[in-house]
């Protein structure tokens, strides 16, 4: 994943360099714009160089075949520290979303601009319409100034609390956005919101259906309470318009049944039933935000779907959501005839809710209740800790999953209500000084990738100058003079923090267990950790010190040290074999550019080593691609993979499927 991102950045630099070389003499050539573009991508390359070094350390320090070092707490602390101190704004300005499909970049820019505009007006006393109008007015400056946008986004991800993120993510629940979503999605004949009363259920045991076990309603934190669900079906089926089902309806009076329309024909019960658990980091959104692809699933698979609106954190931390999802699953098995299904084949599906799909199945196993016939989990989180892994390094550049926000969600789900971040120093939006050491890029190919990245820029055309952070084009200065000036300034500046990086050599770690780290780590007073590693091999640059860009506004992201985080029903990757053996076939759809990729890889590996049926696949789409399926070819393909996995689960027992 890190190499794929690095490759994308290098290709952008090469493309931009060729464009400049071909058009710099044109009368319409925008020198300052192109210089700023090149500088932004070289800044990003500088940071990616540091990520590559950290990924190399992880693979070297971990056991062979392991992406996480679950016992090395110091490694995780170094990872969190690097995230907290490294400059991240360059990835959210001109370089925003460079690693993804070009078709996704306008959408990412819209999301980030909306987020920073909303963050600027958040907390002010305005009505919903007034807040929207004010956000629209303030968004113009972020469209015109990408550097300002990146700096503001970095500040927001470090500075604003969980209430802001819940409020922003829940904008997808607003009537305007859901209205547009429904117009663009497939029409359905049944879309009911139901409330299940807190009544104990008597479920037959999977081992002996003649015996039953009692399933209590959810009770964690505030006692017995109802569970809210949504029923979606592209066609009206038997039971879905019954008075018994409508008695659970949340709307008062109950909605008019489509069966009263003369052109609607009621279909027989389907042998399939899909139970969906939505994503949202355990803290935001409901099934309404996910209606777009649920409607498409119901139409493509011709199956009724029951989506669970479980209680959200931090108001309802673990295990409330798990209890509600398990109760809804058992209720659906008991009352499948009301949902338009015989439940001959039951599938659990979730995007970020894939964690709950897995743990609900684990709870069904431990309770003796029938497990689903299959699970489809898209980009699930199976390790809810801040333990370091190569793919989690992408939280430094991912606009959907910054580590600071991810940590807030994990702590909220674990019930850790203490402040999640503390800050050192002042955080100024404009005019921040950055400890900047750029990676220069000379042409000699013999140095290899590491030497090329570390040695410096071949054609530097711009510098950051002045307190306002604005770019100034350096004109009339030769390349040797510019390099001499750079070298002189760097020599006069102290190096309070640095990474002297090992060269990445082909086959350096081929075969065998990776040895112990060669670096010596020390903690400077009131400063970040220094990492000094002696270069190995003649292709490196001995004695050369590499330093990524550092932000003076450093956030101290707390480790997820709450014991609940390591509960196997919170982090199923840590579950013993006894809790996982007997799980239904698990189909994981992950993405190479998702920061949670390693969660999927290692959990699939664990199940495969146990002999459990598991399959995994995916592409290069971002986290949350199911909600973005209509924006780009890549997300559309990834979403279709999810549909095919669901179809495979259902057709395993009945290849013909339900009657059309």
Secondary structure by P-SEA (a helix, b strand, c coil): caaaaaaaaaaaaaaaaaaaaaccccccccaaaaaaaaaaaaaaaaaaaaaaaaaaaaaaacccccccccccaaaaaaaaaaaacccccccccccccccccccaaaaaaaaaaaaaaaaaaccccccaaaaaaaaaaaaaaaaacaaaaaaaaaaaaccccaaaaaaaaaccccaaaaaaaaaacccccbbbbbbbcbbbbbbcccccccbbbbbbcccccccbbbbbbbbbbccccccccccccccccccccccccccccccbbbbccccbbbbbbbbcccccccccccaaaaaaaaaaacbbbbbbbcccccccccaaaaaaaaaaaaaaaaccccccccccbbbbbbccaaaaaaaaaaaaaaaccccccbbbbcccccccccccccccccccccccccaaaaaaaaaaaaccccccccccccccccccccbbbbbbbbccccccaaaaaccccccccccccccccbbbbbccccaaaaaaaaaaaaaaccccccccccccccccccccccccccbbbbbcccccbbbbbccccccccccbbbbcbbbcccccccccccccccccccccccccccccccccbbbbbbbccccaaaaaaaaaaaaaaaccccccccccccccccccccccaaaaaaaaaaaaaaaaaaaccccccccc
